[in-house]
Amino acid sequence: MSPSIKNKIKLENLNFYGYHGIYKKEIKDGQKFILNLDISYKYNDSSDSVLKTIDYVDLYKLLKKIFTKNRYNLLETLGKEIINQVLEDYASIYYIKVNIRKPSISIEENNDFINVEIEYNK
C-alpha cells in the first residue's frame, strides 16, 4: 500500500478593502476585511517546477481580483464566488475553505467577532 500525501496551500490573514455589506455606511465608506483560504489539491509531479503545481502568488492575485472587482451584499455570496473562480482556474483542487472576517464591525461590547466560512469538498 502506497502512502497518502495531501497537498495543501494556506493563504492566511490577507487584508483587502471592500464595499461589501448591507448597511449604507459599509457600502459608502467600505471597510477592511481579512480573508483566509485553505485548499487541498492533487499533485503527483516530481519535477520540482512551479509550472506543475499551484503558484500561491497567482492564487493571491486571483483572490484580490475577485474581492475588489464586484460588491456583494452577503459575504456568503462573495465566498461562493471565490470558490467558483478558484475551481474554474485550478482543476486539481478538491477542497476549499474560505473564511472572511469583518474586523471593524462592532455590536455593543463585541468587536472583531464576525466570520463567515464557506467550504467546498469534491
C-alpha positions in Angstrom: 0.0 0.0 0.0 1.5 3.4 -1.0 1.5 6.3 1.4 -1.1 9.0 1.0 0.2 12.5 0.5 -2.1 15.5 1.0 -1.1 18.8 -0.7 -2.3 22.0 0.9 -1.8 25.7 0.5 -3.0 28.2 3.1 -3.2 31.9 2.5 -3.8 33.5 5.9 -4.7 36.9 7.1 -4.9 38.6 3.7 -6.1 42.2 4.1 -8.5 43.6 1.5 -10.5 46.7 1.4 -14.0 46.4 0.1 -17.6 47.7 0.0 -19.4 44.5 0.8 -22.3 44.5 3.2 -25.9 45.6 3.5 -25.6 48.8 5.6 -25.3 52.2 4.0 -22.0 53.0 5.8 -20.4 49.8 4.6 -21.5 50.4 1.0 -20.4 54.1 1.0 -17.2 54.0 3.1 -16.1 50.5 2.7 -14.1 48.6 5.3 -11.2 46.3 5.9 -11.7 42.5 5.5 -9.4 39.6 6.5 -9.5 36.6 4.2 -8.2 33.1 4.9 -8.1 30.4 2.1 -7.2 26.8 2.7 -7.0 24.5 -0.3 -6.1 20.8 -0.9 -5.1 19.7 -4.3 -3.7 16.8 -6.4 0.0 17.0 -7.1 2.0 14.0 -8.1 4.8 15.5 -10.2 8.4 15.2 -9.1 9.9 17.8 -11.5 10.2 20.5 -8.8 8.7 23.0 -11.1 6.1 25.7 -10.1 4.6 25.3 -13.5 3.4 21.8 -12.5 1.6 22.9 -9.3 -0.4 25.9 -8.0 1.6 29.1 -7.7 0.4 30.8 -4.4 1.3 34.3 -5.8 -1.1 33.7 -8.7 -3.7 32.4 -6.3 -3.4 35.5 -4.2 -3.8 37.7 -7.3 -7.0 35.9 -8.2 -8.4 36.4 -4.7 -7.6 40.1 -4.8 -9.3 40.4 -8.2 -12.4 38.6 -7.1 -12.6 40.6 -3.8 -12.2 44.0 -5.4 -14.0 43.6 -8.8 -17.6 43.4 -7.6 -19.5 44.5 -4.5 -21.6 41.9 -2.6 -24.3 42.3 0.0 -23.5 39.0 1.6 -20.2 37.5 2.5 -21.6 34.1 1.7 -22.1 35.2 -1.9 -18.6 36.6 -2.1 -17.3 33.3 -0.6 -19.2 31.2 -3.1 -17.8 33.4 -6.0 -14.3 32.9 -4.7 -14.8 29.1 -4.6 -16.3 29.1 -8.1 -13.5 31.1 -9.6 -10.7 29.2 -7.9 -12.2 25.9 -9.1 -12.5 27.3 -12.6 -8.8 28.2 -12.7 -7.4 25.2 -10.8 -8.9 21.8 -11.8 -6.6 19.9 -9.4 -8.3 21.4 -6.3 -10.7 19.1 -4.4 -11.2 21.0 -1.1 -11.5 24.7 -0.4 -12.3 26.6 2.8 -12.8 30.4 2.7 -13.1 32.4 5.8 -13.9 36.1 5.6 -13.8 38.3 8.7 -15.0 41.9 9.2 -12.6 43.2 11.9 -14.2 46.6 12.1 -17.7 45.6 13.0 -18.9 46.3 16.5 -22.1 45.4 18.3 -22.3 46.6 21.9 -19.1 45.5 23.5 -18.3 42.9 20.9 -15.5 43.7 18.4 -13.9 41.7 15.7 -16.3 38.8 16.1 -17.9 38.1 12.7 -16.6 35.4 10.4 -18.3 33.7 7.5 -16.9 30.4 6.4 -17.7 28.5 3.3 -16.4 25.1 2.4 -16.3 23.0 -0.8 -15.4 19.3 -0.9 -15.3 17.2 -4.0 
